[in-house]
Amino acid sequence: MYLDQKAKEEIFKKHGGDAKNTGSAEGQIALFTARINHLTEHLKQNRKDFNTERSLVKLVGKRRALLDYLTKKDVLRYRAIVKELGLRK
């Protein structure tokens, strides 16, 4: 699988503060971003894979909801994670 346990731990360690802190909003957003990037690359090769396209849209919606939550809770954390992941242009 493209995201094995080591890769997930690395993502959570970098963005969530600790490898065990899997519930932090920043860690979840970073994990969703990695999955979204992987699915986007897959869809560039397989344009007619509509199940993957649907999964991608759902993941983007989940990430958007977490970003909205983070905006309401702490704008500085939101700005930091957006800048770190390069989500806005």
Secondary structure as a PSIPRED ss2 file (coil, helix, strand):
# PSIPRED VFORMAT (PSIPRED V4.0)

   1 M C   1.000  0.000  0.000
   2 Y C   1.000  0.000  0.000
   3 L C   1.000  0.000  0.000
   4 D C   1.000  0.000  0.000
   5 Q H   0.000  1.000  0.000
   6 K H   0.000  1.000  0.000
   7 A H   0.000  1.000  0.000
   8 K H   0.000  1.000  0.000
   9 E H   0.000  1.000  0.000
  10 E H   0.000  1.000  0.000
  11 I H   0.000  1.000  0.000
  12 F H   0.000  1.000  0.000
  13 K H   0.000  1.000  0.000
  14 K H   0.000  1.000  0.000
  15 H H   0.000  1.000  0.000
  16 G C   1.000  0.000  0.000
  17 G C   1.000  0.000  0.000
  18 D C   1.000  0.000  0.000
  19 A C   1.000  0.000  0.000
  20 K C   1.000  0.000  0.000
  21 N C   1.000  0.000  0.000
  22 T C   1.000  0.000  0.000
  23 G C   1.000  0.000  0.000
  24 S C   1.000  0.000  0.000
  25 A H   0.000  1.000  0.000
  26 E H   0.000  1.000  0.000
  27 G H   0.000  1.000  0.000
  28 Q H   0.000  1.000  0.000
  29 I H   0.000  1.000  0.000
  30 A H   0.000  1.000  0.000
  31 L H   0.000  1.000  0.000
  32 F H   0.000  1.000  0.000
  33 T H   0.000  1.000  0.000
  34 A H   0.000  1.000  0.000
  35 R H   0.000  1.000  0.000
  36 I H   0.000  1.000  0.000
  37 N H   0.000  1.000  0.000
  38 H H   0.000  1.000  0.000
  39 L H   0.000  1.000  0.000
  40 T H   0.000  1.000  0.000
  41 E H   0.000  1.000  0.000
  42 H H   0.000  1.000  0.000
  43 L H   0.000  1.000  0.000
  44 K H   0.000  1.000  0.000
  45 Q H   0.000  1.000  0.000
  46 N C   1.000  0.000  0.000
  47 R C   1.000  0.000  0.000
  48 K C   1.000  0.000  0.000
  49 D C   1.000  0.000  0.000
  50 F H   0.000  1.000  0.000
  51 N H   0.000  1.000  0.000
  52 T H   0.000  1.000  0.000
  53 E H   0.000  1.000  0.000
  54 R H   0.000  1.000  0.000
  55 S H   0.000  1.000  0.000
  56 L H   0.000  1.000  0.000
  57 V H   0.000  1.000  0.000
  58 K H   0.000  1.000  0.000
  59 L H   0.000  1.000  0.000
  60 V H   0.000  1.000  0.000
  61 G H   0.000  1.000  0.000
  62 K H   0.000  1.000  0.000
  63 R H   0.000  1.000  0.000
  64 R H   0.000  1.000  0.000
  65 A H   0.000  1.000  0.000
  66 L H   0.000  1.000  0.000
  67 L H   0.000  1.000  0.000
  68 D H   0.000  1.000  0.000
  69 Y H   0.000  1.000  0.000
  70 L H   0.000  1.000  0.000
  71 T H   0.000  1.000  0.000
  72 K H   0.000  1.000  0.000
  73 K H   0.000  1.000  0.000
  74 D C   1.000  0.000  0.000
  75 V H   0.000  1.000  0.000
  76 L H   0.000  1.000  0.000
  77 R H   0.000  1.000  0.000
  78 Y H   0.000  1.000  0.000
  79 R H   0.000  1.000  0.000
  80 A H   0.000  1.000  0.000
  81 I H   0.000  1.000  0.000
  82 V H   0.000  1.000  0.000
  83 K H   0.000  1.000  0.000
  84 E H   0.000  1.000  0.000
  85 L H   0.000  1.000  0.000
  86 G C   1.000  0.000  0.000
  87 L C   1.000  0.000  0.000
  88 R C   1.000  0.000  0.000
  89 K C   1.000  0.000  0.000
